[in-house]
Amino acid sequence: MAPANPLRGLASAASIASLVSQIGGPVLLVGHTYGGALITVAGAAENVVGLVYVAAYVPHERESLGELQGALPRSPLMSHLNE
């Protein structure tokens, strides 16, 4: 399964966790980039047997994405974006 990521912050992990809990067997979650943070949260579901991070954010317990990103060098892309 490849559920949609609504990109609404880590609260989106609740919808992934809900879907995972409805699967009648072991689940291996795979996350790419931002999806890594989502699977970290959704991975608390009882039937999750593992997490796979593919070039993904891997936050520590109680670490926010802002803290994680702040520890990395600023991307040159940021100077070309309008806020």
N, C-alpha and C positions, 0 to 999 in steps of 0.2 A: 504494500500500500504506500502511496505517496500523498499524504494529506496536504492540503493547501496551507501555506503560512500567511495569515492575514497581515503580518507586519504591524501588529498593534502593541509591541512591547512584550515583556516577559509574561504578561497576563494571557497572551496567546497560547502559552504552554498548557493552560488549563483545558483548552479544546483538544489539544493533542493527547494529553493525559486521559481525557474522557474517552476518546476514540480507542486508545491503547487498552484501557480497562475493559472494553467491550470485546476484545479479541480473546477467543477461548484457547489460549496457549501461550507459550513463551514468545516474547517480543524482543527483537534487537533493534534499537533506535539508531539511526544514522543521521548526522547533521552536518551541513556544509555551511561555512561562514557563520552568519548570524544564527542559523539553525542549531549550531552547537550549543548556544546558550539555552535555546528552547528545550533541547533534549536533556540538558542537565536538570532542568526543573521537572519536565514530564517524566523523566526516568525514575521518579519515586514511586510510580505505579507498581503494584505487587508483581505483575507478570513480566516486568522488564528484566531481561537477563544480561543485558550489556548495552554499552554506549560506544558508538564509533564516531570519531571526530575527523572530518576530512577538511583540512585547511580551515578550521573552525575556531570560534571563540570557545575557550574552556575556562569558564569562571570558577574560582574557588568558592567554597561555601560562604555565603553572605557578601560576596563581591559583586558590585554592580557592573553593568556593561560600560558605564562612564568611567569607572575606576580602571577597568581593564584596558579600555581604549586610551585613556590618559597616560598609561604607562608606556605606550608605543609612540614612535615618532609620528608627527603629523604628516599625513599624506599630501603630496603636492596637488592632488586633485582638489583639496579643500579650498585652495585659493581661487579656484574657478567656479565655485558654487555660490549661488545667491541664497542668503538665509531669509 
